[in-house]
């Protein structure tokens, strides 16, 4: 019997290039493939409930209640940077195996983070717009800066945080450090990266802060008015982690009050971001529509990692024509 794989998505447009490619590769490996787009909070569609393996989108929460709709479920592939959208205790209770596939997206999110840092400090977006409008203005350097010589802090030192840290070293910052209460002091052996024991010290020590932490009960709204008050005036904040880690109203106040010189975000408290949301028009904010982890090369690598994981679980499904 062919094992059935189901992808559960929330954003059909986002996955319109992934799904046909994913279907082709997994079916050629001997698996039956189904993809159904859901709304947030919607129960699993009947077409996917007989799946042996599911691949859920980050925005589709896999709770114990959702798992109950999958009587044949044997495995879950988690092709995201984090897995806070999956109730791991419920997965363990069911004896369902799972595999986290963070590497493909971590490359793209890390590169996007560096791009956004540079864009914030160089005010690139306004310069691009000026050129598009037919102008040639070379004195737009007031308030611009560079990463070289900066004190840079990373909050969350998992796969992405460490990759970003490695990329930042080539810019020769004055200091580079991280805060992550889930990473033991002896887990990171890198004399070039400082470990901060608490969030406040990192915030007060760094002028560029990048968020790469998971969303947990302790990290929700972690960056609020109180946290931002510890930043040096004119600091920069980036969030490519989870939208709900940041209190967006507090960020607005910090921008307007001069604590923040710039804010860049790929994730938001509520998505999609409202058409009239203040971030869309604020001159000190850069926004992207939750695409930091997406390039076509990422999709190709991700699907290959999925295929490899599935075949490791079901070696008998390997197709002879591959």
C-alpha positions as CSV (number, residue, x, y, z in Angstrom):
1,X,0.0,0.0,0.0
2,X,1.3,3.5,-0.9
3,X,1.8,5.7,2.1
4,X,-0.3,8.9,1.9
5,X,1.3,12.3,2.5
6,X,-0.8,15.4,3.1
7,X,0.3,19.0,3.1
8,X,-1.9,21.3,5.2
9,X,-1.5,24.9,4.1
10,X,-2.9,28.3,5.0
11,X,-1.6,30.5,2.2
12,X,-2.5,29.0,-1.2
13,X,-0.7,31.7,-3.2
14,X,2.5,31.2,-1.1
15,X,2.5,27.5,-2.0
16,X,1.4,27.6,-5.6
17,X,5.0,26.9,-6.8
18,X,5.9,24.5,-4.0
19,X,2.9,22.1,-4.3
20,X,3.3,20.9,-7.9
21,X,7.1,20.4,-7.4
22,X,6.6,18.7,-4.1
23,X,3.9,16.4,-5.5
24,X,6.1,15.4,-8.5
25,X,9.1,14.5,-6.3
26,X,7.1,12.6,-3.6
27,X,4.9,10.7,-6.0
28,X,8.0,9.7,-8.0
29,X,9.4,8.3,-4.7
30,X,6.3,6.1,-4.4
31,X,4.0,8.2,-2.1
32,X,0.5,9.3,-2.6
33,X,0.3,13.1,-2.2
34,X,-2.6,15.5,-1.3
35,X,-2.6,19.2,-0.5
36,X,-5.6,21.0,0.9
37,X,-5.6,24.7,1.8
38,X,-7.3,25.5,5.1
39,X,-8.3,28.6,7.0
40,X,-6.8,29.3,10.4
41,X,-8.7,27.2,13.0
42,X,-10.4,25.1,10.4
43,X,-10.6,21.4,11.1
44,X,-8.7,19.1,8.8
45,X,-10.4,18.6,5.4
46,X,-11.9,15.0,4.9
47,X,-9.5,14.6,1.9
48,X,-6.4,14.6,4.2
49,X,-7.7,12.7,7.2
50,X,-6.5,9.3,6.0
51,X,-2.9,10.5,5.7
52,X,0.0,8.5,7.2
53,X,2.2,11.6,7.2
54,X,1.3,15.3,7.4
55,X,3.3,18.4,6.5
56,X,1.7,21.3,8.3
57,X,2.2,25.0,7.4
58,X,3.5,27.1,10.4
59,X,0.1,28.9,10.6
60,X,-1.8,25.7,10.9
61,X,-1.7,24.7,14.5
62,X,-1.4,20.9,15.2
63,X,-3.1,20.4,18.5
64,X,-4.3,17.3,20.2
65,X,-7.8,18.0,18.8
66,X,-6.5,18.3,15.3
67,X,-4.4,15.1,15.7
68,X,-7.6,13.2,16.6
69,X,-8.8,13.7,13.0
70,X,-5.9,11.6,11.7
71,X,-6.5,7.9,12.8
72,X,-3.8,6.6,10.5
73,X,-1.1,9.2,11.3
74,X,2.4,7.8,11.7
75,X,4.6,10.8,11.1
76,X,4.9,14.6,10.9
77,X,7.4,16.5,8.9
78,X,8.1,20.0,10.2
79,X,9.8,22.0,7.4
80,X,10.0,25.2,9.4
81,X,12.5,27.1,11.5
82,X,10.6,26.3,14.7
83,X,7.8,23.9,15.7
84,X,5.9,25.9,18.3
85,X,2.8,25.3,16.1
86,X,2.9,21.6,16.9
87,X,1.7,20.2,20.3
88,X,4.7,17.9,20.8
89,X,3.3,16.4,24.0
90,X,0.2,15.3,22.1
91,X,2.4,13.9,19.4
92,X,4.4,11.9,21.9
93,X,1.2,10.6,23.6
94,X,0.1,9.2,20.2
95,X,3.5,7.7,19.6
96,X,3.8,9.6,16.3
97,X,7.3,10.1,14.9
98,X,8.3,13.4,13.7
99,X,11.3,15.1,12.1
100,X,12.3,18.7,12.1
101,X,13.7,20.1,8.8
102,X,15.0,23.6,9.6
103,X,18.1,23.9,7.4
104,X,16.6,24.9,4.1
105,X,14.6,27.8,5.5
106,X,17.4,28.8,7.9
107,X,19.6,29.7,5.0
108,X,17.1,32.0,3.5
109,X,16.0,33.6,6.7
110,X,19.6,34.3,7.7
111,X,20.4,35.9,4.4
112,X,17.2,38.0,4.5
113,X,18.1,39.1,8.0
114,X,21.5,40.4,6.9
115,X,19.8,42.1,3.9
116,X,17.3,43.8,6.2
117,X,20.0,44.9,8.6
118,X,21.9,46.6,5.8
119,X,18.8,48.1,4.3
120,X,17.9,49.6,7.7
121,X,21.3,51.1,8.3
122,X,21.8,52.3,4.8
123,X,18.2,53.5,4.3
124,X,18.3,51.6,1.0
125,X,14.5,51.5,0.3
126,X,14.2,55.3,0.2
127,X,17.2,55.5,-2.1
128,X,15.7,52.8,-4.4
129,X,12.4,54.8,-4.5
130,X,14.2,58.0,-5.2
131,X,15.9,56.5,-8.3
132,X,12.7,54.9,-9.5
133,X,11.1,58.4,-9.3
134,X,13.8,59.8,-11.6
135,X,15.9,61.5,-9.0
136,X,19.7,61.5,-8.7
137,X,20.5,62.6,-5.1
138,X,23.8,61.6,-3.6
139,X,23.6,63.4,-0.3
140,X,21.1,61.0,1.3
141,X,23.6,59.9,4.0
142,X,22.3,61.6,7.1
143,X,21.4,59.0,9.6
144,X,22.9,56.1,7.7
145,X,25.5,53.7,9.1
146,X,27.2,50.4,8.8
147,X,27.5,47.1,10.6
148,X,31.2,47.4,11.0
149,X,32.0,48.5,14.5
150,X,28.5,48.0,15.8
151,X,27.5,46.1,19.0
152,X,25.1,43.4,17.7
153,X,22.8,41.2,19.7
154,X,21.0,38.1,18.7
155,X,18.0,36.9,20.7
156,X,17.5,33.2,20.2
157,X,20.6,31.1,19.3
158,X,19.2,28.1,17.5
159,X,19.9,27.1,13.9
160,X,19.1,30.6,12.4
161,X,20.6,32.6,15.2
162,X,23.9,30.8,14.9
163,X,23.9,31.1,11.1
164,X,23.3,34.8,11.3
165,X,26.0,35.2,13.9
166,X,28.5,33.4,11.6
167,X,27.6,35.7,8.7
168,X,27.9,38.8,10.8
169,X,31.5,38.1,11.7
170,X,32.7,39.1,8.3
171,X,31.3,42.6,8.9
172,X,33.7,43.0,11.8
173,X,31.3,44.3,14.5
174,X,32.8,45.7,17.7
175,X,31.0,43.0,19.6
176,X,28.6,40.1,18.8
177,X,26.5,38.4,21.4
178,X,23.4,36.3,22.0
179,X,20.8,35.7,24.7
180,X,19.0,32.3,24.8
181,X,18.0,30.8,28.1
182,X,17.5,27.4,26.5
183,X,21.2,27.2,25.4
184,X,23.6,26.0,28.1
185,X,26.7,28.1,28.8
186,X,29.0,25.3,27.7
187,X,27.0,24.5,24.5
188,X,28.6,27.3,22.3
189,X,32.3,27.3,21.9
190,X,33.0,30.5,20.1
191,X,35.3,33.1,21.7
192,X,34.1,35.7,19.2
193,X,30.5,35.5,20.4
194,X,29.6,36.7,23.9
195,X,26.8,35.0,25.9
196,X,24.5,37.3,27.7
197,X,22.9,35.8,30.8
198,X,19.8,38.1,30.7
199,X,17.8,40.0,28.1
200,X,18.2,43.4,29.7
201,X,22.0,43.3,29.5
202,X,21.9,42.4,25.8
203,X,19.4,45.2,25.1
204,X,21.4,47.8,27.0
205,X,24.7,46.7,25.4
206,X,23.7,46.4,21.7
207,X,22.6,49.0,19.1
208,X,21.5,46.4,16.6
209,X,19.2,43.6,17.9
210,X,17.9,40.7,15.8
211,X,15.2,38.3,17.0
212,X,15.4,34.6,16.2
213,X,13.6,33.0,19.1
214,X,10.7,30.6,19.2
215,X,7.2,31.7,20.3
216,X,6.6,30.4,23.8
217,X,4.5,31.6,26.8
218,X,7.6,33.3,28.1
219,X,8.6,34.9,24.8
220,X,5.2,36.2,23.8
221,X,5.3,40.1,23.9
222,X,8.9,39.8,25.2
223,X,9.8,42.9,23.4
224,X,7.5,45.4,25.1
225,X,7.8,48.9,26.5
226,X,9.9,47.8,29.4
227,X,12.3,45.8,27.3
228,X,12.7,48.6,24.7
229,X,13.4,51.1,27.5
230,X,16.8,49.4,28.0
231,X,17.9,50.1,24.4
232,X,20.3,52.9,23.6
233,X,18.6,55.7,21.8
234,X,18.8,55.3,18.0
235,X,19.0,51.5,18.1
236,X,17.8,49.1,15.4
237,X,15.5,46.1,15.9
238,X,14.7,43.3,13.5
239,X,12.1,40.5,13.8
240,X,12.2,37.5,11.4
241,X,11.2,35.1,14.2
242,X,7.6,35.2,15.3
243,X,5.2,38.2,15.2
244,X,3.8,37.7,18.7
245,X,7.3,38.0,20.3
246,X,7.0,41.8,19.7
247,X,4.5,44.2,21.1
248,X,4.0,46.3,17.9
249,X,2.4,49.2,19.7
250,X,5.5,49.4,21.9
251,X,7.7,49.4,18.8
252,X,5.6,52.3,17.4
253,X,6.1,54.3,20.6
254,X,9.9,53.5,20.6
255,X,10.2,54.7,17.0
256,X,8.3,57.9,17.6
257,X,10.2,58.5,20.8
258,X,13.7,58.1,19.3
259,X,14.6,54.9,21.1
260,X,14.5,53.0,17.8
261,X,16.0,54.5,14.7
262,X,14.6,51.7,12.6
263,X,12.5,48.5,12.7
264,X,12.4,45.7,10.2
265,X,9.9,42.9,10.3
266,X,9.0,39.9,8.2
267,X,6.5,38.6,10.8
268,X,3.6,40.3,12.5
269,X,1.1,39.8,15.4
270,X,-1.7,39.4,12.9
271,X,-1.2,38.2,9.4
272,X,-1.7,39.2,6.7
273,X,-0.8,42.7,7.8
274,X,-3.8,45.1,7.4
275,X,-3.8,47.4,4.4
276,X,-3.9,50.4,6.6
277,X,-1.5,49.2,9.3
278,X,0.8,51.9,10.6
279,X,3.9,49.9,9.7
280,X,3.2,50.0,6.0
281,X,3.7,53.8,5.9
282,X,6.1,54.5,8.7
283,X,9.3,56.0,7.3
284,X,11.5,54.1,9.7
285,X,10.0,50.7,9.1
286,X,10.9,48.0,6.6
287,X,8.3,45.2,6.1
288,X,8.2,42.1,4.0
289,X,5.2,39.7,3.8
290,X,6.5,36.7,5.8
291,X,8.8,35.6,2.9
292,X,12.2,35.8,4.5
293,X,12.4,32.0,4.4
294,X,11.3,31.6,0.7
295,X,13.3,31.3,-2.5
296,X,12.8,28.7,-5.2
297,X,16.2,27.2,-4.3
298,X,15.0,26.8,-0.8
299,X,11.9,24.9,-2.0
300,X,14.0,22.5,-4.1
301,X,16.2,21.7,-1.1
302,X,13.3,21.4,1.2
303,X,11.4,18.9,-0.9
304,X,14.6,16.9,-1.3
305,X,15.0,16.8,2.5
306,X,11.3,15.8,2.8
307,X,11.8,12.9,0.4
308,X,14.9,11.7,2.2
309,X,13.1,11.8,5.5
310,X,10.1,9.9,4.2
311,X,12.3,7.2,2.6
312,X,14.2,6.8,5.8
313,X,10.8,6.0,7.5
314,X,9.5,3.9,4.6
315,X,12.4,2.4,2.6
316,X,10.0,0.0,0.9
317,X,8.4,3.0,-0.8
318,X,11.5,3.9,-2.8
319,X,10.6,4.0,-6.5
320,X,12.7,2.0,-8.9
321,X,12.5,4.8,-11.5
322,X,14.3,7.4,-9.4
